[in-house]
Every structure is written in structure tokens, then in C-alpha cells.
């Protein structure tokens, strides 16, 4: 049985300014996106597009900026609507209190989709082409976020068998060992999904299939991870013994599977 190291959430204190580890993981996520985005420019079909529609470094920078806005706004609104709608309807001003915590990946995904719709329209590019471009660059950012969750000792897992070698005791979660679900998600939704998507996207795919693979891949890995992650106390398990996270993954998986099938039937451009 392991004990969570209880790492100080403040990585660096500069006078009155406190730099938190979680903030650093966000910066790492943005840097990784920029790094991978520049390499995506060398992949097909983006490398072969010339003329006014050619992809460039500026596109990557603009996508990153808009994506950050979409993640923050969508993640916060998604958390308020999916997890605590009654509370935030009664306290609407607290929706803006992002420093108090409360973000939803699924809400952030919807925010990114809206941001990419605006980007695609403003640059006169096919929306699914834009989503195919960013899809393989996202999982490393998710992995960085799970590292932040582990450092903060939050979003811990369900109770584990005491004989589990990597069972871990988290502060605030009692003295019984639990699954380090943050690490599970780091490995599955982060590293493994990144490797699979990056390799899949390197070969010629029909427009929309890479984005579809992300939806299915993330949805499946998150659905699995939720079996080991402790449900939110104020929600618990919902219908069919599934968590809110699992229910939100169901439309992702189904929608991604349909999109992959639909894209595969379109003529290759």
C-alpha cells in the first residue's frame, strides 16, 4: 500500500505571487500542443495544401488561443450544467468563480468545437479538416492535466483491494487504499490515446476520420477509467450503475463511430 506524497500544490512562491503546479501543467499542455501542432503541418493532407488555404504556424497559434478560450468557457459551463445545474441556477454569479474549481472535460470539448467552428468559418476551411488537425495534439494536454490532479491529490479512485500493490491512501479520503485513477487516466486518455491517434493520423485518412477516432478512443478509455474513479459525492452513481462521466461518454462513442462510418463513405478529396 502506498501513501500519496502530499505534494505542496504551490510549486514556486515569488513574494505574494504563488505559482501552482496545476497552472504549470496547463502551460505544459499548451506548449505540447504548439510543439505537436507544428509537426502536424508536415502530415498529409496539410503539407500538400498550397495557395490561400495553406496551413501555417499562425494557424496553430490561433487554434491554440481559441482552444484555450473554448476549454475554459466550455469546461466551466459544462461543469455547472452537467454536474450542479440546480445550485448554479440559484447562484448564477458563482459560475464565474473558476478559481473555486469545477471543470468538465465534456463541456470543454463542446467549447473547443464551438471555437473551431468559428476558426474554420473565418479561414474558410472545412470544419472536419480542422478537427482532424487538432485531434492528435489533444491527448498530451489531457495527460498533463491528470498529472496536476495527482499532485493535488484530487479526483482519487474507488476503494481498492488492500493487496493491490499500487493501491494508494489519499489525504481526505480515509485510511483505506484506493485506485490512483488519475494515473490510469494519464496512461489511457493521455499517453496511449496520443500514440494511437498519432500513428493513425500519419497515414492518409478521409476527412473526419481522425476526429472520429479521437471521440471513440477518448470515450472508451474514459468509460473504462470511470469504473475505478470515485463518483462525485453529490451525484453518486446514476441509472444502470453508471457515473455521470460514463453517461457523457456514451454519445461521444456513438457519435464518433457514426462519424467514422460516414466519413469513410465520402469520396476521398
NUKOLKOL-470365 format. One line per 2 residues: number of its first residue (from 1); their letters; for each residue x, y, z of C-alpha. Coordinates in Angstrom, 3 decimals. Example, Ala and Ser with C-alpha at 12.3 -4.5 7.8 and 13.67 -1.06 7.14 Angstrom:
<rs>
1> AS> 12.300/-4.500/7.800  13.670/-1.060/7.140
</rs>
This chain:
<rs>
1> XX> 0.000/0.000/0.000  1.333/3.397/-0.984
3> XX> 0.761/6.789/0.622  0.093/9.812/-1.529
5> XX> 3.161/12.067/-1.167  1.018/15.131/-0.367
7> XX> 2.934/17.459/-2.654  2.596/21.162/-1.939
9> XX> 0.231/22.488/-4.640  2.343/25.664/-4.818
11> XX> 5.364/24.970/-6.999  7.018/28.365/-6.531
13> XX> 6.383/31.349/-4.299  7.598/34.721/-5.561
15> XX> 6.612/37.168/-2.844  2.824/37.493/-2.938
17> XX> 2.650/35.544/-6.210  2.068/31.791/-5.885
19> XX> 2.689/29.591/-8.917  0.718/26.358/-8.600
21> XX> 1.673/23.019/-10.083  -1.753/22.816/-11.704
23> XX> -1.102/26.065/-13.551  2.248/24.722/-14.726
25> XX> 0.576/21.583/-16.091  -1.761/23.821/-18.115
27> XX> 1.267/25.668/-19.511  2.862/22.310/-20.336
29> XX> -0.331/21.268/-22.136  -0.310/24.431/-24.244
31> XX> 3.400/24.045/-25.060  2.893/20.420/-26.083
33> XX> 0.004/21.398/-28.336  2.157/24.001/-30.065
35> XX> 5.039/21.549/-30.460  2.840/18.799/-31.901
37> XX> 0.816/21.224/-33.999  3.958/22.371/-35.801
39> XX> 4.720/18.742/-36.625  1.167/18.133/-37.792
41> XX> 1.845/20.696/-40.513  4.159/18.104/-42.084
43> XX> 1.436/15.460/-42.215  -0.967/14.887/-45.066
45> XX> -3.172/16.439/-46.226  -1.957/19.635/-44.548
47> XX> 1.552/19.527/-46.039  0.176/19.347/-49.578
49> XX> -2.292/22.212/-49.323  -0.969/25.269/-51.153
51> XX> -2.215/28.689/-52.070  -4.569/30.767/-49.884
53> XX> -5.677/27.680/-47.944  -2.169/26.574/-46.952
55> XX> -1.628/25.772/-43.272  0.988/27.741/-41.335
57> XX> 2.403/28.401/-37.888  -0.048/31.264/-37.450
59> XX> -2.931/28.800/-37.806  -1.501/26.681/-34.983
61> XX> -1.110/29.751/-32.770  -4.656/30.952/-33.480
63> XX> -6.100/27.486/-32.878  -4.271/27.300/-29.557
65> XX> -5.578/30.697/-28.455  -9.160/29.922/-29.436
67> XX> -8.889/26.427/-27.983  -7.815/27.803/-24.600
69> XX> -10.827/30.103/-24.584  -13.105/27.215/-25.525
71> XX> -11.664/24.912/-22.863  -12.044/27.450/-20.057
73> XX> -15.518/28.721/-21.001  -16.912/25.358/-22.070
75> XX> -15.291/23.448/-19.234  -16.768/25.754/-16.623
77> XX> -20.238/25.967/-18.156  -20.260/22.222/-18.743
79> XX> -19.472/21.540/-15.097  -22.228/23.885/-13.954
81> XX> -24.830/22.401/-16.319  -23.882/18.714/-16.171
83> XX> -22.969/18.330/-12.512  -24.645/21.069/-10.419
85> XX> -27.372/22.727/-12.518  -29.699/23.376/-9.582
87> XX> -27.026/25.026/-7.457  -25.711/27.321/-10.181
89> XX> -29.171/28.302/-11.344  -29.723/29.534/-7.793
91> XX> -26.248/31.144/-7.619  -25.558/32.310/-11.208
93> XX> -22.743/34.688/-10.266  -20.701/31.773/-8.920
95> XX> -20.452/30.394/-12.440  -17.704/32.995/-12.926
97> XX> -15.785/31.819/-9.832  -13.477/29.484/-11.757
99> XX> -10.822/29.789/-9.023  -13.074/27.743/-6.757
101> XX> -12.666/24.728/-9.038  -15.111/22.768/-11.117
103> XX> -14.314/21.994/-14.761  -15.775/19.375/-17.100
105> XX> -13.853/17.748/-19.947  -17.031/17.143/-21.923
107> XX> -18.019/20.789/-21.526  -14.513/21.827/-22.555
109> XX> -14.819/19.635/-25.640  -18.044/21.378/-26.627
111> XX> -16.335/24.734/-26.069  -13.454/23.712/-28.340
113> XX> -15.899/22.547/-31.025  -17.600/25.960/-30.995
115> XX> -14.202/27.710/-31.136  -13.073/25.531/-34.058
117> XX> -16.344/26.205/-35.901  -15.562/29.903/-35.692
119> XX> -11.956/29.320/-36.796  -12.989/27.146/-39.756
121> XX> -15.572/29.666/-40.907  -13.237/32.643/-40.540
123> XX> -10.480/30.875/-42.507  -12.880/29.247/-44.979
125> XX> -11.630/25.767/-44.167  -13.632/22.553/-43.808
127> XX> -14.600/22.152/-40.162  -13.763/18.440/-40.071
129> XX> -10.344/19.139/-41.553  -9.661/21.500/-38.645
131> XX> -10.829/18.884/-36.138  -8.640/16.244/-37.809
133> XX> -5.681/18.593/-37.423  -6.077/19.157/-33.687
135> XX> -7.279/15.696/-32.590  -3.837/14.006/-32.210
137> XX> -2.466/17.070/-30.383  -5.020/16.971/-27.555
139> XX> -4.230/13.793/-25.519  -0.852/15.023/-24.244
141> XX> -2.610/18.052/-22.770  -5.087/15.739/-21.066
143> XX> -2.154/13.746/-19.681  -0.622/16.937/-18.266
145> XX> -3.923/17.770/-16.574  -4.064/14.353/-14.899
147> XX> -0.578/14.938/-13.532  -1.943/18.100/-11.929
149> XX> -4.855/16.133/-10.452  -2.415/13.631/-8.930
151> XX> -0.160/16.335/-7.476  -3.195/17.976/-5.883
153> XX> -4.408/14.613/-4.548  -7.863/15.143/-6.101
155> XX> -10.237/13.042/-8.187  -8.981/9.916/-6.472
157> XX> -10.193/6.437/-7.258  -12.590/3.992/-5.677
159> XX> -11.634/1.699/-2.821  -9.081/-0.902/-3.887
161> XX> -8.253/-4.369/-2.655  -5.663/-3.995/0.147
163> XX> -3.453/-6.478/-1.726  -3.234/-4.200/-4.785
165> XX> 0.487/-3.254/-4.959  -0.206/0.265/-6.215
167> XX> -3.247/0.943/-4.033  -2.800/4.415/-2.545
169> XX> -4.092/6.280/0.502  -5.118/9.861/-0.309
171> XX> -5.483/12.597/2.264  -9.110/13.435/2.855
173> XX> -10.264/10.070/1.522  -9.884/7.972/4.657
175> XX> -7.232/5.416/5.551  -8.223/2.712/3.064
177> XX> -6.211/2.242/-0.162  -7.763/3.488/-3.376
179> XX> -7.085/3.192/-7.076  -4.823/6.039/-8.290
181> XX> -7.340/6.761/-11.051  -5.502/9.936/-12.065
183> XX> -2.594/7.726/-13.167  -4.933/5.366/-15.001
185> XX> -6.374/8.300/-16.928  -2.899/9.728/-17.546
187> XX> -1.857/6.431/-19.136  -5.049/5.682/-21.094
189> XX> -6.627/9.006/-22.113  -3.229/10.667/-22.308
191> XX> -0.259/8.614/-23.447  -1.944/5.592/-25.036
193> XX> -4.564/7.658/-26.871  -1.840/10.006/-28.121
195> XX> 0.275/7.168/-29.530  -2.700/5.514/-31.234
197> XX> -4.020/8.749/-32.740  -0.624/9.993/-33.848
199> XX> 0.124/6.753/-35.675  -3.391/6.592/-37.116
201> XX> -3.243/10.186/-38.370  0.150/9.726/-40.067
203> XX> -1.454/7.727/-42.861  -3.948/9.047/-45.368
205> XX> -7.421/9.163/-43.813  -10.647/10.530/-45.121
207> XX> -11.690/13.896/-43.740  -13.312/13.460/-40.340
209> XX> -11.949/10.011/-39.513  -9.121/11.212/-37.255
211> XX> -11.519/13.382/-35.258  -13.924/10.440/-35.088
213> XX> -11.150/8.183/-33.796  -10.472/10.694/-31.013
215> XX> -14.124/10.729/-29.951  -14.316/6.939/-29.845
217> XX> -10.884/6.495/-28.251  -11.358/9.044/-25.505
219> XX> -14.921/7.915/-24.855  -13.890/4.267/-24.444
221> XX> -10.839/4.961/-22.266  -12.726/7.426/-20.062
223> XX> -15.638/4.987/-19.746  -13.218/2.313/-18.513
225> XX> -11.417/4.683/-16.145  -14.711/5.677/-14.520
227> XX> -15.033/2.136/-13.105  -12.007/2.958/-10.948
229> XX> -12.684/6.655/-10.267  -14.689/7.721/-7.235
231> XX> -18.003/9.277/-8.354  -18.789/12.795/-7.193
233> XX> -20.290/12.728/-3.691  -23.217/14.950/-4.673
235> XX> -24.118/12.702/-7.628  -23.003/9.166/-6.888
237> XX> -23.867/6.542/-9.459  -26.786/7.221/-11.790
239> XX> -29.022/4.928/-13.860  -27.662/1.442/-14.646
241> XX> -24.977/1.987/-12.027  -23.062/4.334/-14.327
243> XX> -21.392/7.578/-13.341  -22.061/10.960/-14.929
245> XX> -18.720/10.698/-16.720  -19.758/7.387/-18.279
247> XX> -23.129/8.706/-19.407  -21.426/11.695/-21.036
249> XX> -19.063/9.314/-22.864  -21.894/7.311/-24.433
251> XX> -22.867/9.994/-27.009  -19.153/10.587/-27.684
253> XX> -18.603/6.933/-28.585  -21.785/6.613/-30.624
255> XX> -21.267/9.944/-32.386  -17.622/9.149/-33.108
257> XX> -18.484/5.719/-34.512  -21.155/7.231/-36.767
259> XX> -18.802/9.999/-37.932  -16.063/7.476/-38.762
261> XX> -18.533/5.389/-40.770  -20.000/8.423/-42.539
263> XX> -16.575/9.871/-43.360  -15.442/6.539/-44.752
265> XX> -18.264/6.573/-47.292  -17.378/10.029/-48.613
267> XX> -15.249/10.344/-51.779  -11.598/10.992/-50.936
269> X> -10.528/14.565/-51.726
</rs>
